[in-house]
Amino acid sequence: WIIVSQDDSEFISGGSMCPGPPSAVNAYRSELWGLLDLSTAVWAVEWVFPDLTSPRLIIGCDGESALNTSFNANPSALITRMKHFSIISGIMGYGKNIHAK
């Protein structure tokens, strides 16, 4: 992931390895993990710089279903037996605390 200032003068980037045994890791889970990383980073930037005015966030993701599940789903529809529950609930948790729109 990359977070870039509006005027492109500053940026931060990051990434990580998707956890789990090789049999559990797939493209969908990896996209979710990247979205969790990004959500954590945006939350941290807002925490460190609380005076940001009107932060905007544009998210691009190859896995459109991962993006929709994470940011557009109804949290009450999420059940603990659901595959990737912990990652999706983490994204939703950070998402409700991010001020960037």
C-alpha positions as CSV (number, residue, x, y, z in Angstrom):
1,W,0.0,0.0,0.0
2,I,1.0,3.6,-0.5
3,I,-0.4,6.8,1.1
4,V,0.4,9.9,-0.8
5,S,-0.2,13.6,0.2
6,Q,-2.6,15.5,-2.0
7,D,0.2,17.4,-3.7
8,D,2.4,14.3,-4.1
9,S,5.2,15.9,-2.1
10,E,5.1,13.2,0.6
11,F,4.3,9.5,0.9
12,I,4.6,6.5,3.1
13,S,4.4,2.9,1.9
14,G,4.2,-0.5,3.5
15,G,3.2,-4.1,3.3
16,S,3.5,-7.4,5.1
17,M,3.2,-11.1,4.7
18,C,-0.3,-12.5,4.9
19,P,-0.4,-14.9,7.9
20,G,-1.6,-18.5,7.9
21,P,-0.5,-21.8,6.5
22,P,0.1,-22.0,2.8
23,S,-3.2,-23.9,2.3
24,A,-5.2,-21.0,3.8
25,V,-3.5,-18.2,1.9
26,N,-5.1,-17.2,-1.4
27,A,-5.6,-14.0,-3.4
28,Y,-8.8,-13.0,-1.5
29,R,-7.2,-13.4,1.9
30,S,-4.1,-11.5,0.8
31,E,-6.2,-8.6,-0.5
32,L,-8.0,-8.5,2.9
33,W,-4.7,-8.5,4.7
34,G,-3.5,-5.6,2.6
35,L,-6.7,-3.7,3.4
36,L,-6.2,-4.3,7.1
37,D,-2.6,-3.1,6.8
38,L,-3.8,0.0,5.0
39,S,-6.6,0.7,7.5
40,T,-4.1,0.4,10.4
41,A,-1.7,2.8,8.6
42,V,-4.5,5.4,7.9
43,W,-5.7,5.2,11.5
44,A,-2.1,5.7,12.7
45,V,-1.5,8.7,10.4
46,E,-4.7,10.3,11.7
47,W,-3.7,9.6,15.3
48,V,-0.2,11.2,14.8
49,F,-1.5,14.1,12.8
50,P,-4.9,14.9,14.4
51,D,-5.1,18.4,12.8
52,L,-5.4,17.1,9.2
53,T,-8.1,19.0,7.5
54,S,-10.6,17.2,5.3
55,P,-8.5,14.0,4.7
56,R,-9.5,12.1,1.6
57,L,-8.9,8.5,0.9
58,I,-9.1,6.7,-2.4
59,I,-8.6,3.0,-2.2
60,G,-7.8,0.9,-5.3
61,C,-7.8,-2.9,-5.0
62,D,-7.6,-5.8,-7.4
63,G,-10.0,-7.8,-5.3
64,E,-13.2,-5.8,-5.6
65,S,-15.1,-8.4,-3.5
66,A,-12.5,-8.0,-0.6
67,L,-13.0,-4.2,-0.8
68,N,-16.8,-4.5,-0.8
69,T,-16.9,-7.0,2.0
70,S,-14.6,-4.9,4.2
71,F,-16.0,-1.4,3.7
72,N,-19.6,-1.8,2.5
73,A,-20.9,-4.8,4.3
74,N,-23.3,-4.7,7.2
75,P,-21.3,-5.5,10.4
76,S,-24.3,-7.3,11.9
77,A,-24.1,-9.8,9.0
78,L,-20.6,-10.8,10.0
79,I,-20.5,-14.2,11.8
80,T,-17.6,-15.7,13.6
81,R,-17.8,-18.9,11.5
82,M,-17.2,-16.8,8.3
83,K,-13.9,-17.4,6.5
84,H,-11.4,-14.6,7.3
85,F,-13.7,-13.2,10.0
86,S,-10.8,-11.9,12.1
87,I,-9.3,-9.9,9.2
88,I,-12.7,-8.5,8.0
89,S,-13.8,-7.5,11.5
90,G,-10.4,-5.8,12.0
91,I,-10.8,-3.8,8.9
92,M,-14.4,-2.8,9.9
93,G,-13.1,-1.8,13.4
94,Y,-10.4,0.5,12.0
95,G,-12.8,1.7,9.3
96,K,-15.3,3.1,11.7
97,N,-12.6,5.1,13.5
98,I,-11.0,6.6,10.3
99,H,-12.1,10.2,9.6
100,A,-10.8,10.2,6.0
101,K,-13.6,9.9,3.5
